[in-house]
Amino acid sequence: MNSIRLCLVLHNHQPVGNFDGVFEQAYQDSYRPFLDVFEQYDLPIALHTSGPLMEWLDERHPEYVDRLAKLVAAGRIEIIGGPFYEPILTMIPSRDRVGQITDYTHWLQSRLGAIVQGMWMPERVWEQSLTADLAAAGIKYTVLDDYHFKSAGLTDEQLHGYYLSEDDGRLVSIFPGSEPLRYTIPFQQPQATIDYLRGIAVRRTGAVVVFGDDGEKFGVWPETKQHVYDNGWLRQFFDALTANRDWLHVTTLAEATDRVPPEGKVYLPDCSYREMTEWALPVPQQIEYDHLVHEMEHDQRWPRLKRFFQGGFWRNFKVKYPEANEMYARMMMSSSRLDQAERTLAPSDNLRYARQALYRGQCNCPYWHGAFGGIYLPHLRNAIYNQLIACDNLLDKAAGKTGFVEATPEDYNFDARQEIRLANDKLIGLVAPAAGGMLYELDVRAICHNLLSTLARRPEAYHRKVLAGASGSNGNVASIHDRVIFKQAGLEQRLQYDRFPRKSLLDHFYEPAANLTSVSRGEANEQGDFVQGVYESKIRRSSDRIQVQLTRLGRVGPHEVRITKGITLAAGSNTLEIGYLLENLPLSEPLHFAVELNLAGLPSGADDRYFHDGRGNRLGQLGKQLDLSETQHLSLVDEWLGIDVGLAFNRPTGLWTFPVETVSQSEGGFELVHQSVCAVPHWLIKPDASGRWSVTFTLAANTALAEQRMHPAPAALPQLVASGA
């Protein structure tokens, strides 16, 4: 029989901001037991561990990293590099691509003694222009999916080796990863993999076959820990590889490139793995795609047609989820600021730490959504904003900026319309005049938290499965792409979709009878055209205060109404002052005016996250629906985060609150996720004789509790306070 090479390339990853317990569980269930078994066999593998995970391992389990270093020295493991904090490379500027890759290469060389020649392509998202940046960063080869190559016109029989690719005169070698192996390993018995490889060896001499996929398949994915370790699948797999080593040579990517010439040259289209291209489609097209696949997959022509059947383009996640575009645009803002600072300021620790924070803020996981939680997981979105806000803080510190307030108009979210950045050393707000004059970001700089890292509820293709009900795996270990598991009951009753973004300062006119129930369910009739209407804007400045003034002449039913709202920020203040003036109001017909506020990162279901009335009286957890009347104060407290967000009104106010929760998919199944708290002050307005009405209120972000933790009082002070009490 012809001999062939098999390269096993494992990718271990945990995102920036994931819970410490998740890291630890993955270590205990997958990373450590895999190494325990692997060390007993005389087989080589290639291993990529993402930077966030590697940093955690080096801090919490340095003995594991030491074991890796020994295996590297023994030639058992080839360390695969990549961008440090696992960004989608097509999402970040060229300078950051090269910087992330080279920084991680240096770390791996220093800590593991590794010679890094190859890299893992995050989510295998590819565009041809990446070739030059990879080469500039010292990368010689990478792994993509066979799907990329088939999309370029290659056939299955041409995918048993690697190819050269070129951009701007720079070369990189690219290996096609086998999709059949992604579905046999570890979900089928080891013999299925051997039989597949044997079939290739019969037809082809000198073939190189690559398995490249998530290491979490070996213990973290549902039911795989028992299957892979307790039931002995991994030992059986390594035994099978060893038993067939007379014709099956398990090797590394480095050895394959040294010993085997390339198959030729190829230019690959913009692509990712097959499932990712499906998830990137708009929902109606994704549903149609699924229907067509199911209609055709049993057709005898399907094997010939399948390679011409393609999905969407990764960058369109920024269209599918506008919140992903907001994160992306915020990241680009920080990257541009850092680039400018490095050009104009002397090198410093602040700039170095700012660059690390930027790179961490580029971690890909919450910028998209598929079989994993992704953008639907608030803690991952919060972590991205945490790093990007920290980057801004460090840049201001490096520049010596203190005691300032500023407002700058620019197209901050890349929609060809101007937004306004309103900032001081306590808060950063982003306002979109052309989208209802909404406030779509509010950064609390002391705790590096964006109170508007919200997510609107929208249809997903998999909601059809939620409505259809759960299905088991029939006793077999199933890929996460095939499982339909509910983590909570009654999710089909919780599906609800939003008409408008879940941001703040959204201006509604409801019918007079609208109530908490109709508004929270999205059933209240919208009578005005202000929510997403275009507002004119101007900036008013004084020495220590700036106001963004927004004006729109719109309609409420048959009436023409003018709204002027002002958002004022003073130097050194943690409070936004917000004023509304309504003009041209009908004198004989009361209008029901409401201002929608959404606040994110303040979870429900915990006693240390609660409402209070400003006088110390708790009103319940943050997930509670409130229907308050004639109130002038409401606070939302998150003691764990260390923040008290206070709303104070200059006139008696009706106030509704309710949680915004999504039904989304993750690797563990379908789940209900708390995204934000919606607070809606509302008034049945009675204008004066000239048809005018006004209200002012403040939004204060008090972080005294968090700052006290950062800078604790002297040790004796709590005792003195206690004795005084």
Number of C-alpha atoms within 10 A of each C-alpha: 12 15 18 24 26 21 23 20 27 22 19 20 21 22 23 27 19 15 12 10 9 12 20 16 13 21 20 15 20 24 22 15 17 20 14 11 14 17 13 10 13 10 19 22 19 21 22 24 24 24 26 20 19 23 16 16 19 14 11 13 15 14 12 16 18 14 14 22 21 14 18 19 14 11 14 21 22 27 29 27 30 31 29 27 27 28 25 22 27 18 19 16 13 16 11 21 24 22 18 25 23 22 16 19 26 16 17 22 15 11 13 19 16 22 17 21 19 26 22 24 20 23 20 18 22 24 15 15 14 18 24 20 22 26 19 16 19 17 25 20 25 23 22 25 27 25 21 24 25 20 18 17 15 15 13 13 11 15 22 25 23 29 20 18 20 19 15 9 9 13 19 22 22 25 28 25 29 20 17 12 20 19 13 17 19 22 20 15 14 20 14 15 21 17 11 13 18 19 11 20 21 12 11 16 14 15 23 26 24 30 21 25 23 17 21 22 23 27 25 21 20 19 15 23 21 15 18 23 19 11 12 13 22 22 18 16 19 17 13 16 21 16 11 13 14 12 15 21 18 21 23 25 26 19 12 20 18 9 9 14 13 15 13 11 15 17 16 19 15 18 25 25 19 17 13 21 19 22 24 24 21 18 17 11 16 20 17 12 17 12 11 12 15 11 11 14 13 10 11 9 10 14 12 9 12 14 18 12 13 14 20 21 18 24 17 18 20 19 14 18 19 16 25 22 20 19 23 22 17 21 24 20 16 24 25 13 16 21 15 11 17 16 10 10 12 10 12 11 10 17 23 16 15 27 25 19 22 26 26 27 31 31 26 23 23 25 26 24 22 21 20 19 22 21 22 28 21 23 19 23 26 24 22 33 25 22 26 32 28 24 30 22 20 21 24 18 14 18 15 8 12 12 12 15 23 19 21 14 17 13 15 21 20 13 9 9 14 18 24 22 21 23 23 24 21 24 25 22 22 24 26 25 25 18 19 23 31 26 23 24 22 25 23 22 22 21 18 22 25 27 24 24 28 28 27 21 21 18 16 18 17 19 18 12 15 22 13 11 14 13 12 11 12 7 6 11 19 19 19 17 12 12 19 21 21 18 14 10 11 13 19 15 10 12 18 17 13 15 9 13 19 27 24 25 22 24 23 22 25 21 18 15 9 15 14 18 14 12 17 19 13 15 11 18 15 17 17 21 19 24 20 18 19 19 23 15 23 15 18 13 14 9 9 14 18 22 22 22 21 24 21 21 18 17 15 19 14 9 12 14 21 19 20 18 25 23 21 20 27 24 20 17 16 21 20 21 17 20 18 19 15 21 19 16 23 20 15 9 12 15 21 18 20 21 18 20 21 27 24 23 21 24 22 21 13 14 11 16 22 23 25 19 17 15 9 9 9 14 16 18 20 27 23 16 19 16 14 15 14 11 16 19 20 21 23 25 24 24 16 12 16 17 25 22 19 20 21 19 18 14 15 15 20 17 22 22 24 22 20 24 21 23 23 28 26 19 18 18 19 25 20 19 18 23 27 30 26 23 22 27 22 20 22 17 18 18 20 13 10 11 15 19 17 18 16 15 17 18 17 18 26 18 22 13 16 18 14 11 10 11 8 11 10 8 8 8 11 11 11 10 9 8 8 7 6
